[in-house]
Amino acid sequence: MESSLEFSNSFTSVSSPSARCRIFKIIVIGDSGVGKTCLTYRFCAGEFLDRTEATIGVDFRESLVEVEGEKIKLQLWDTAGQERFRKSMVQQYYRNVHAVLFIYDVTRPDSFRGLPAWIEECRRYSLGQEITRFLVGNKSDLRDTCSCDPRSIKVEGQVTRDQAQKFAVAHGMILFETSAKSLPGGGGESGGGHQDSVEDVFMALASRLKRQTRPPPPVLNNTGVSGSYCGSYTGTSSFRLPAKKNPQKDFWTCTC
Ligand SMILES: Nc1nc2c(ncn2[C@@H]2O[C@H](COP(=O)(O)OP(=O)(O)OP(=O)(O)O)[C@@H](O)[C@H]2O)c(=O)[nH]1
């Protein structure tokens, strides 16, 4: 059967013949509706995506960032939270991953309680604590304002930073609380607690990945677009994975 590659993009591409960059594959996972699409879109497109539909399969976004003079490409795999939209694709998600972002919604404890299942799924695909893992509580703009110290008071119906921090430590993750909706610089403090910007989260991730000394596993070029889009761009795009397997290529570095 021929590959059924569907690809549409909204990249703005500035070619840069001499630039070399490392590419890191990051999968973004968590329950449906926690804001995976909004977070990745916010980082890549710089704005809040007002209307979203449940992701089917995977959406694919990329952003080229610069960390201490080195260009790094973050390839974000925004995966479907709903089981029925994941199914046959799951194996592809977990191949050659450099980092995992576990997302929950700070206003939905059920999405926090769902995290062990996502960790277990990662473990089944051999992604353990040796992989860079960030825990991201999203929708902090919706956190109830409370004059009390949010680290010690459990706000009914919400996941406190303290709970999340304990979970993060127990699972070798770094915790961020953020909002895909908040305006940059608007509301750094939410409910008396600290709120990270979406940019902070992804730049911290890029920094962390940059420091990786050993070459990460190669990124599978499922889309066939990585090579052709190596350059200076950020963008957002969706694709369906090919129906048949593509040969793996080493995209540890690319010459644009
Ligand atoms: N207030 C607020 N709403 C948000 C935020 N992030 C996402 N949302 C809303 O939450 C809903 C779900 O967001 P999505 O980004 O589609 O969630 P998802 O995790 O990608 O969902 P699936 O694709 O089903 O896995 C949408 O209505 C968004 O507008 C946020 O930071 N703050």
The ligand as a Tripos MOL2 file, in Angstrom:
@<TRIPOS>MOLECULE
LIG
   32    34     1     0     0
SMALL
NO_CHARGES

@<TRIPOS>ATOM
      1 N1         -8.2960   29.1200   30.1600 N.pl3     1 LIG1
      2 C1         -7.4940   28.3350   29.4600 C.ar      1 LIG1
      3 N2         -8.0120   27.4810   28.5500 N.ar      1 LIG1
      4 C2         -7.1540   26.6980   27.8500 C.ar      1 LIG1
      5 C3         -5.7640   26.7400   28.0510 C.ar      1 LIG1
      6 N3         -5.1880   25.8410   27.2320 N.ar      1 LIG1
      7 C4         -6.1800   25.2520   26.5590 C.ar      1 LIG1
      8 N4         -7.3800   25.7600   26.9170 N.ar      1 LIG1
      9 C5         -8.6940   25.3470   26.4360 C.3       1 LIG1
     10 O1         -8.8440   23.9590   26.7330 O.3       1 LIG1
     11 C6         -9.5370   23.2900   25.6830 C.3       1 LIG1
     12 C7         -8.7360   22.0920   25.1900 C.3       1 LIG1
     13 O2         -7.5080   22.5380   24.6420 O.3       1 LIG1
     14 P1         -6.6470   21.6400   23.6130 P.3       1 LIG1
     15 O3         -5.3580   22.3350   23.4140 O.co2     1 LIG1
     16 O4         -7.4440   21.3300   22.4110 O.co2     1 LIG1
     17 O5         -6.4670   20.3050   24.4680 O.3       1 LIG1
     18 P2         -5.6810   18.9640   24.0500 P.3       1 LIG1
     19 O6         -4.9600   18.5040   25.2650 O.co2     1 LIG1
     20 O7         -4.8460   19.2120   22.8450 O.co2     1 LIG1
     21 O8         -6.8710   17.9690   23.7080 O.3       1 LIG1
     22 P3         -6.8300   16.6160   22.7730 P.3       1 LIG1
     23 O9         -6.4470   17.0610   21.3950 O.co2     1 LIG1
     24 O10        -8.2300   16.0760   22.8380 O.co2     1 LIG1
     25 O11        -5.8460   15.6750   23.3780 O.co2     1 LIG1
     26 C8         -9.8020   24.3430   24.6020 C.3       1 LIG1
     27 O12       -11.1220   24.8080   24.7670 O.3       1 LIG1
     28 C9         -8.8220   25.4610   24.9210 C.3       1 LIG1
     29 O13        -9.3080   26.7260   24.5460 O.3       1 LIG1
     30 C10        -5.2350   27.6600   29.0280 C.ar      1 LIG1
     31 O14        -4.0380   27.7680   29.3040 O.2       1 LIG1
     32 N5         -6.1630   28.4200   29.6970 N.ar      1 LIG1
@<TRIPOS>BOND
     1     1     2 1
     2     2     3 ar
     3     2    32 ar
     4     3     4 ar
     5     4     5 ar
     6     4     8 ar
     7     5     6 ar
     8     5    30 ar
     9     6     7 ar
    10     7     8 ar
    11     8     9 1
    12     9    10 1
    13     9    28 1
    14    10    11 1
    15    11    12 1
    16    11    26 1
    17    12    13 1
    18    13    14 1
    19    14    15 2
    20    14    16 1
    21    14    17 1
    22    17    18 1
    23    18    19 2
    24    18    20 1
    25    18    21 1
    26    21    22 1
    27    22    23 2
    28    22    24 1
    29    22    25 1
    30    26    27 1
    31    26    28 1
    32    28    29 1
    33    30    31 2
    34    30    32 ar
@<TRIPOS>SUBSTRUCTURE
     1 LIG1         1 GROUP 0 **** ****
